[in-house]
Structure formats: C-alpha cells, structure tokens
C-alpha cells in the first residue's frame, strides 16, 4: 500500500507540474498578445505547488488554496453566476483540489515553518473547495442568459389574418402556410394542457438517402404542404411524394431524375408550391387553359429546372413549358450544371409562378445570374424578368443579351401580398462574398436587400438594403413575414418583418418601405483588404437579437481551462473590432457568424395575438483571406469544381481566396461560451423581446451522449398554433419540441431517428390536428442523415 501511495503521489506532482507548464507558457503567450494575465499567474502557482509537493512541504496546500480562491474570484468577476461559463474555469482545478485533500497525499506531507503538522493544515484548501462547490451549485439555480416574461393573450379587436380567408383551417397550402410567411396554424386542438399526450401517428420513409456520388451537403430541409386530403413534399434529390394526410400512405411519387455531379455544393429541396385553376383563369393570349391539369404542384430542382405536375397523379402538365418543365438556365451566360440551383418553393399568384435560385457560393466571378423570373402559371411562358445586376433590370434575355453573371441572387423563400400585388424578395450578395473591390454600382444596388416588385409586371416597387457593400455574406436568409399590426390608436399598419443574419429584424411598412422600427445608420469598422472598400456606416434595427457588446476574451470557452486558454489565444490573434470587422489576411472574427443569427427558417407569427416566435443562433466564424500564389491560382484548373460551402473557397477572379469556418477550440468545440441557440418570444405591439431561453442539448454533438442543455444552433424555424403551442425541430440534437407560446417553457419533446433540420407544419385530417416534420439530417450541419417524415397527433 505505501508503494501505491508513493506512485499516486509522484503522478500527482507530475500532473500538477505539467499543467503548470502548459498554463504558464500559454498564459505568457496570451499576455504578450494583450490577453488576461490569469493563466500565466495560475501556471506559476501550479509550478510552485508542484515544487512544494516534491519537497513534501504541506505549504503546497496553502498555495493551491490561494490559487483556487483566486480563480473563484476571477471567474465570478468575469462571467458572474453562469454555470456553463464557470465550468471550464474550474473543472480541472476544483477536482484537483479535492484530490490534494485525500489522505494518501496529505500523509506524504510534512509541516514547515509557520504551518506545523496538524489536522488544520487542510482547512484553507477544504474551504476553497467548499466555496467553489457552493458557487457552482448557486449558479445552477439561475441563468443570467435567460429572459423570463409573458406574451400577451389574443385580443378580439386585433386584425384578422386576411391572407388565409380563402383557405380551410385544416390546410397548410404554402411553405409558410400562406404566402404571408407567418407559419401560423389556426388549429387549437393541441394545447399546453394536452401536448404531452402527442404520439406518433404515422412514419413515412422516402427512400432518398445519400449516395456514393452525392455532394457532402445532403440537406433535408423540406416543409410539406397540405391541400384537402393530401400532403405534398420533396426530398433532397427533389423526388416529389403525395401522401394521404390521415395515414401517411403513398399516393404517388415523381422522380425528376436530377443530373448531378461534383459541381453541386449541396442537394436541397425546401418545399413545393400549389396552384388551383379558377373558373375565370385565362392564358396570356386570352384563351382558356387546358382542363387536364386544373391543380398543379410546382417543383424546383437543383439542376435548374421547374416542373409543373398534376396534383392528382403527379404526371407532368403538358401545357407548361416543354412537356411540363422549364429550363431555368436558359438565358444564362454560365450554364454549368450545379452552378444554378432552385432550392426553395416559388411564389404562385393568380397569373404567375415566380422563381429565383441559389448560385454556387464563392467559386468565381463567372457564375450564373441571380435573375428573378415570372412564368405564366399555365403555359410556362416568360412574363417578366428582374436581373438585379443589370442597369435595366427588366431586360429579358435574348439572342444578343444574357442575364448578368454574378448578379445578386435570392436563394430563399419570398413572401407575397395579393391585395397589394407585391412580392417581397430577400436577396443575397454578389459573389464572391468576402472581397468586393470589383463589384459594380448595379451589382451592389439590390444586394443584401429586401427587394419588392410588382408581381404582375416585375417592376420595382421599393427596396431596402440591410447591409451595404456586404463582405460577410450577411444576406436576408429567410422568408419575411407579413403582419397587420394594430397601433395603440386603433389604426392598423401593414408591416413586413425581415429577419437577417446579423440578428436584426427590420420592420417596415410593406406598402412603401418606410421604417416602422427605427434602424439608424451607425459607424462600423474600416480598413478593408487591399483593393476593396467598406461602407462607413450600416443600418442597425432596434428590434434585434444581435449582442449589444462585442465579444471579449472572457467570452471564450472550452471543455477545460486548457482549451479555453487556446481559444483566448486564437481570439486575440484574430482581427476583431465588433460586428462588420472587414475580412483580412490576418484572419477576422465574424460575429454574428456567416451562418447568421437567423437562417432560412425565419420567424413564426401569431397575427391574432400580435406575437412572434424566433430561434436565433450565436456561433462566431473566422474569415481568413488567402492571397494568390502558386498553390492558390487565380483561375481554376480544368477539373476543378466547387466543394463545400465551408473550408477553403477559391473565389477565382479576385485577388484572394478565403477560408471560412466556425471559431472552434483544438477539441472542436465552439470557442464562444454557450448558449449557441435560443427560443424567443417577441411582442409585435411593443417590438420587445419578452422571453428568451436556451434551446437544445449537446446530446448528439459530443462523443459521450450527455443531455446537457447548453442551447445549441438550429437550422429550420418554429411554427405557432392557435392552441398556444409552438413547435420546432431544427436543433443539433435530434428532437422535436413543443413550447408554451406565452412563457416559452418547454412542454414536450420526442426523439427523432435523424436530424430534424426542417420547419414543421400542422393540419387537420379526419377531425384530428397533426404536427408533421421531416427528419432527414443535414450534411454540412453534421447531424445524422435519414429519410423520415413523421406525423404526431393526440390519441
């Protein structure tokens, strides 16, 4: 036994010394680049402790007690009583302090000088360990990141949801249920009182799984639509399925037989659109449309086609385009397959199907146009075009004119107000994203903007730019929401809410673009890369989830104090002066990150309660410009095709490539302390965030499945129901969750068989309310892939 005790004692000395050396060396480096001196001091105290232990001097316990108490004071001073922020500051030192109190350590020590051998020599260290434990327990009882509050109840005098007047409550006929983009169901059978009784009603397997030749980013982001007794949805390879809404049984399937190659950055289908011929419908020439395809589903594909299919049986509508399809690459100067991908459901009006598409990200200056086009909803004939990069944006393609290469595109979902006749289009930036020295005035005019067009003519109604000269890919990623807001004086204003990657939600009058919530222009960091420029100011909405303070070293995190130290070193070596710090060769910290605080899921709005539910995320990225060299040429090789949307991006045609990715520790954990994802409630009458809570666990993000609720990122958005329950599935852990709309408290969850990076929907069939979500995972998000569509209902 004494031999084992001596071995343990020796290993303890060695461990304390090694930890001290690491902290002293890393801490010294951190001090040299302007960071906290704590780690260097802690390293020196650990080395002193190791030396005293080696001399069997019990003053080692006193030195370690000073280190532990000092760490406690420093940690609380930096982050307050935030449990998950405190953990890495003490998860090595506190257990080590307890270890040093064990008998096989203390029996090896001898008394020296003012501290004689006595049973009280453990007391200082024991008190330090006890104090650390007490603070940690106290921090579990509160969460400084949490906002508690109560959203208002429904008010009978509030304006009704006019956009859904012609739709049965039982249906969900567009991506956002209506083309107002509110993701609100008027069904109320599921309530906070009974939601815990939800059970799986049916499960459908699409069979559409990742193949050996697929791009890395297979992403199942679909939100189904429901019309009458049928559910329509698409899978990542744009296969279209019609299911019985009550049972999930397959009615028919259509396979567009996508032609894909390594040029595709992802395979995505967010949804399809529906159109029903009215009795007074006419073709552009005034003739009556064919009766053979009275109700049709519009299916966009990643190889740049648009299909019109008979909603009854899935056969192509022969009167639309060429045998039921249109080639969206027509009129482009660049037609490489995979460079133009229609990933989101189009807007459908009484006359037109209006479609836009994603272009390849950060590949070169020779990419397809981001033109928005309207085609006759029956015949597929081009009605109008709006090319954001053209001085005359309505100029159609012809034998002598192609749509402008690299003009800003709209890859996400638009909104439509039939009464005003306006379509609201979120746009992205002219590629490449991170260097814009060669962008034209025309290419910048409608980039990263809310672009509003007359849906019948394609003429500009108004536009509002949310980021000027965007160098951070801070586009408008989500379908905006159209809401009629009741003012205190009783008047009603038709508003539009546009979530952005910066975390701002811009609120404007949707008739003319005048701001409802102020968004003043404020100075931003300057100093762009050589040959580029920056805007001196940017607009900042007062309705925002953007952090009010810039990140500091204290915000860096890790599983232990060692990788937290590494994150602090990484942080201080990057260029960072707050939001809109320009990209640099040094490497720029981008926060909010390129993933954005809002993604394509958008927000959910209950127009009768005048409230919104949001799921902002908070993950910093690093943008590092790579100058041209032999290993980073200006032009692609013959077989060079795009890869992932993260990692090294070539940006051919400009002076720099770029390396993009999240700010991670050496262990692969986010360097920013949690939360990384929230669920939040907004009062639309006051435009205040009323409640906000951490959302999701790290169960599926770590090698050990620990269900710690740190708050994780989510792709996909929430929905809200008249029953007072919101649902969401997009978090990195594979769950569907239900929340009390009033307080945001989680009411129910169920484990999904794969990642749920989609937005759910709700409908009624056979008198029952259903909640349906796709669970197919997301390649670039790192969640488990699958092919599931799952429906829940009350027993």
Buried (B, 14 or more C-beta within 10 A) or exposed (E): EEEEBEEBBEEBBEBBBEBBBBBBBBBBBBBEEEBBEBBBBBBBBBBBBBBBBBBEBBBBBBBBBBBBBBBBEBBBEBBEBBBBBBBBBBBBBBEBBBBBBEEBBBEBBEEBEEBEEEEEBBEBBBEBBEBBBEBBEEBEEEBEBBBEBEBBEBEEEBBEBBBBEEBBBBBBBBBBBBBBBBBBBBBEBBBBEBBEEBEEBBEBEBEBBBEEEBBBBBBBBBBBBBBEBBBBBBBBBBBBBBBBBBBBEEBBBBEBEBEBEBBBBBBBBBBBBBBEBEEEBEBEEEEEBBEEBBBBBBBBBBBBBBBBBBBBEBEBBBBBBEEBBBBBBEBBBBBBBBBBBBBBBBBBBBBBBBBBBBBBBBBBBBBBBBBBBBBBBBBBBBBBBBBBBBEEBBBBBEEEBBBBBBBBBBBBBBBBBBEBBBBBBBBBBBBBBBBBBBBBEBBBBBBBBBBBBBBBBBEBBBBBBBBBBBBBBBBBBBBBBBBBBBEEEEEEBBBBBBBBBBBBBBBBBBBEBEBBBEBEEEEBBEEBBEEBBBBEEBBBBBBBBBBEEBBBBBBBBBBBBBBBBBBBBBBBBBBBBEBBBBBBEEBBBBBBBBBBBBBBBBBBBBBBBBBBBBBBBBBBBBBBBBEBEEEBEBEBEEEBBBBBBBEBBBBBBBBBBBBBBBBBBEEEBBBBBBBBBBBBBBBBBEBEBBBBBBBBBBBBBBEEEEEBBBBBBBBBBBBBBBBBBBBBBBBBBBBBBBBBBBBBEBBBBBEBBBBBBBBBBBBBBEEBBBBBBBBBBBBBBEBBBBBBBBBBBBE
